[in-house]
Amino acid sequence: MKKIESVVKSNSNRRAFLKTGIAAAGAATVGAAALTSSKPAFAEERSGRLDPGDAAILRFLAAAEILETDLWQQYNELAGVQDSEVPGGSGNSAYTAALSSLDDDMPQYIHDNTQDEMTHEVFINAFLASRGADTVNLDHFRVLPSSQATGAAQVGRLTNLMQLAVDTSWYTRYRDGNKNPDFGDTFPQAIPTLAVGQHPAIPRWDADTSDADHLQAIANTAAFHFATIEQGGTSLYAQLAQRVTGAEVLRIVLSIGGTEIMHFQTWHDIAGDAPPVTDGALVFPDLNSPPFGGPEFQTNLIMPEPTIFLNRNFPKCSIIRPTETKGAAMGAVKFLAASNLFLGQSKSFFAHLTDLAEDADEARRGF
């Protein structure tokens, strides 16, 4: 294991230098608009003994897991179980209490989700290195500020949890038995005011914990963000698995993807328990009341409602959605960028992530 970790570090540092260059640190900060469809002229990565498409898919998934780990670590520092398995932070009792009003097991679930993502990124990079392929290192981009609230570690971050616009259309999508995003269908937001503007999902400073309604709105934002992130991972692994060539790589993608499904269902259930609260323009309604509620929208219905799949003439089927493969990786990057998760990152960060996504989307099965 130590030998593999050494190779991972060596390959990652080489790749980070090739991809970003020394001048990247001075690049201007940008948002989702920095994402383009033209592929940057970066050095080609080594695939080693892997199919090039498989290596590209695993590199993109490694980057996605690194980003997930970064955001989950921020949540765990403030509201997760504090132990040596997930280092960093010291806990914030007020924020933890607000999240625990949704479910008493919140600290354990946050801790375990964080640990899962950590193991995913380490394993994928170790597997790439063991096959002689280049790995992924995003440490150069850990430049975003930490929360100043009690309990947060003061280190550089990859992701921004303090100015989010959270897409909650997954909540209505998984309850609709007549539509599927793979057919181009769209879905209303469960929390319309959360999808616009900039909302903190963690306390930015201790003053954020002094008003009960404001703090509960922050906790509710986090709860929906948990599910938003994990439903995206649920679809992403299912989408990219369809482009994998090697049986061993397919096994990795399917096995890790299964845990994303477990995460999503857990957070789907808990998000429905978010208490109604109004914090300025941000309104969390009672999701068991009109226009929701009723036989299809009651909050304890967390299994995917059967819907159309592959062809509208086939019988309805309970499925993950979406699972269309075209542009899946780039679609994931754009989705995350639109949520403001990368607000404040540099142009080189977006170029780097775009390159990884486009490489993954170019992968084709070799049989």
N, C-alpha and C positions, 0 to 999 in steps of 0.2 A: 504493500500500500504506500509506504514512504517513497519507493522508487517511482510509482505512478504519479504521486502528488508532485514530485520533483520535476517529472517530465511535463505535467500539466502547467506548472509555473513557468518553465522555460519556454514552452510553446506559446503560452498566453502572452508573455512579455514580448516575444518576437512579433506576434500578430498585432498586439496593441500598437507597437511602434510602426509597423508597416501600414496599419490602417489609419492612424490618426496623425502621425508626424509630430514634431516638436512644437510647431506653431499653433496647434489646436487649442492650447490653453488660453490663448488670447482672443479666440473667436467670439463674436457677438452672440448674445442670448437670443433664442428664437422660439417659436411655438410650432403648432402643427403645420403651418404654412411652409416650413422648411422641407417637408417631405415632397419629393418629386418622383416622377416616373422614369427619369433617365438614370441609368446606373453609373455611379461614380467610378472614376478610373483608379480603383484600389488594386493592390497586389493580390494575385490569386492565392487562395489558401491551399495548403496541402491536404489531400484526401487520404494519403497513406494507403492502407490496404482496403479501404472502404470504397464503395461506389461513390463517385463524386456527389451525386444527388443526395445520397444517404448522409454523407458527411455534412453537406450544406444544411439539410433538415435538422440534424442533431446540433449543429452550431447555432442555428436560430433558436431552437428550443432551449439550449444552454443559456443564451442571452435572455430569453424570456424568463427563465427560472431565476437568473441572477437579479433581474428587475423585480420579480415577485418576492424574492427573499428580502430585497432592500425595503420594500414597502411593508412586508409583514414584520420585519424586525422593528420598524418604527411603532407598529401597533403593539407588538409584544413588550417593548420597553415600557410602555405606559399602562397596558391593561392585561398582559399575559402573565402566566405563572413565571416567577423569577427563579431560575435555576441555572446550573452550569450547562445544560443541554442547549440552551439558546442564550448565549451571553449578551450582555449589554443592557443598560437601563436599570432602573430601580423601582419602577411602578409609580402610578399616580392613582391614589385611592379614590378621588372624586370621579375621575374618568372611568375607572374600573367599576365603580358602583353604578354609574349611569348605563354602561353597557350591560352590566349584570341584571338590570331591570328587565332586559329582554329575555335573558336566560342565565340561570345561576352558574352554568358551566362555561360561560364565556371565557374566563381566563385560561382554562385548560384547552378549549378549542382553538383559541388564538395561538397559544404556545405550540400545539401540535401541528397546526397548519404551517406555522413558521418553520418548524423543524423539518416538516415534509419538503418544503421548497428548498431548504438548505441542502438536504440530501439529494434532491433531484439535480441541482446544478453541479454538485461535486461529482456525482456518479457519471453524468453525461460527459463532462470534461475528462474524467478519468478514462472512460471508455474510448473517447476520441484519441487520447494520448496513447493508449495501449495499442491502437491500430495504426499509429504513426501519422495521425491527422492533426492538423492545427486545432487548437482549442480557443476558448473565448475568455477574455479578461476585460472588464469594463471599469477597472479601478481608476483609470485616468479620468473618468467622468464623474467621480464622486465629489461634486463641487456644490451641490445644493445645500442650503442651511437646514439644520435640525430645529425641531420645536424647542422653545425656551422654557416649556412647562416643566415642573418638577417631575423627575423620573426619566427624562429623555437624555440619551447619551449625546454629547456634543461632538459629532463626527460629520464628515461630508456624506451627502446622500446622492443617490441616483434619481430618486423619485420625489415628487412634491405632493404631500397629502394635505396641504393647507389651503389649497385654492381649487378644489375639484368641481367639475360638472359631471354628475353621475347619471349615466344612462340606465334607467330602470324599466326599459321596454321588455327586458327578458321576463319580467314578472307577468305581463299580459301575454307575451308570446307563448310561454309554456302552458298557459291555460286556454289557449285558443285552439279549437278542434277543426277549424276550417282554413287555416292559413299556415304557411311555412315560409321563412325568409329565403329558402333556396328557390322559391318560385317568384321572388321579388316582392313578397308581401311585407308590409310595414305594420307596426304595432304602437299603440299609445303608451305614454309613460305612466307608470304607476304613481310616481311622485313628480308631477310636471315641473314644479319649482326647483327641484333638485338637479334637473337636467340643464339648467341655464344658470349663469352667474358663476361665482367662485365661492365654494363652501369648505370650511375646514372639516376634516374627518378625524383629526386629533386636536387637542387643545394646543394653541400656538404659544401661549404663555399662561401663567397661573390665573390671570384675570378672566380667562375663558371658563374657568371652573366656578366662578363666583355667582353666576346667574343660573338658576336651575333649569329654566326653559332653554337657554342658549346651550348649556352643557348637554342636555338631552338631545337637542337637535344635532349636535356634533356626534354624539353616540349613535343616533339613528342614521346619520350620513355614513358613518363607518360600517354599520350593519348592512346597509344596501350596497356599499362599495365592496364589501367582502364577497357578496354573491355576484356582483357584476364582474369582478375579476375572475372568479372561479368558473362562472358559466362560459367566459371567454376561453379559458384554458380547456374546458370540457370539449368545446367545439374544435379548437385549434388542433389538439392531438388527434381527434377523429378525422379531421380534414387532411392533415399531413401524413397520417398513416397510409392513406390511399395512394401516396406517391413514393412510398418506400420500396426498395428493391430487395435488400437482404433480409433473410428470415430473422437473424439476430437483432437487427435494428428495428424490425417490425415488432419483435417481442418487447423491446425497450419502450417503444412509443405506446404500444397498447397497455403495457403494465403501468407506466407512469400516468398515462391518460386516465386509467381507471381511478386513480386516487383523486384526480381533479373532479371527477364526477361525484365522488364521496364528499369532497369539500363543498361543491356547489349545492348538493341537496341539504347538507347541514345548514349552510348559510341561507338558503331559500326558506327553510323552515323558520329560522330565527328572525329573518327580516320581516316576516309577516306579523311578528309580535312587537314591532316597533310601536311605542305608545304615541297616540296623537299629540302633536305639539306644534305650536306656531312660534317662529323666531324671526320677526321682521317679515320679509317677503317669502321666507321658506316655510312651507306648510306640509306637515306630515299628517294626512287625514286618517280616519278610521277605515282601514282597508276591508272591514266587514260591513261597511255601509255603502249605499249607492254613491257613485256609479259602479262600485265594485260590490263585493259580497255576493250572495246568491249561490246557486248550486255549482257554478264554475269558478267563482272567484273567492270563495271563503278561504281564509288564510291557512287552514290546515290541509288544503289540497296541494301537496308539494310533489306529487308524481306527475310526470309529463302527460298532459292530456293527449290521447291519440289524435293524430292529424294526418293530412295528406303527405305522401312521401313518394319520390321518384316520378310518379305519374298520377295525375288527378283521378284517373279511372280505377286505380288500385284501392283496395279497402284501407281505411285509416289505420295508422300504426303509431304506437307510443315510441318516440324516438328522441335522440339528441338533435337539436337544430340551432344553427345551420350546420351542414356537413359538406356543402359544395366545396370543391378543392381549388377552383380557379382564384388566384390572388389571395389565398388564405392568409399567408404570412404577412403580406403587405397590408391586408385588411386589418389584421390584428394590431399592427403598428399604428395605423391611422386611427383606429378606434381608441387606443390608449392615449395617443397624442391629443385627440379631440376632447378627452376628459380632463385635460390640463395636468395629467400625471407627470409630464416632462417639462412643465412650465419653468423656464429659467435655464434649461439646458442649452448647450452650444450648437452651432451649425454642424460641427464635426461629429457630435453625438448623433444627430439625426441622419447625417450622411452614413455613418457607420452602421446604424440600425437598419437603414434603408437597404444598404448593400447586403447585409445578412438576410433580410427578408426576401429580396429579389433573387438571391442565390437559391434560397429554399423553394421559392415559387417556380423556379426553372427546373427543379428536379422532376424527372420522369421515371416511371417504373421501367426497369430493364428487362422485363419479361412479359 
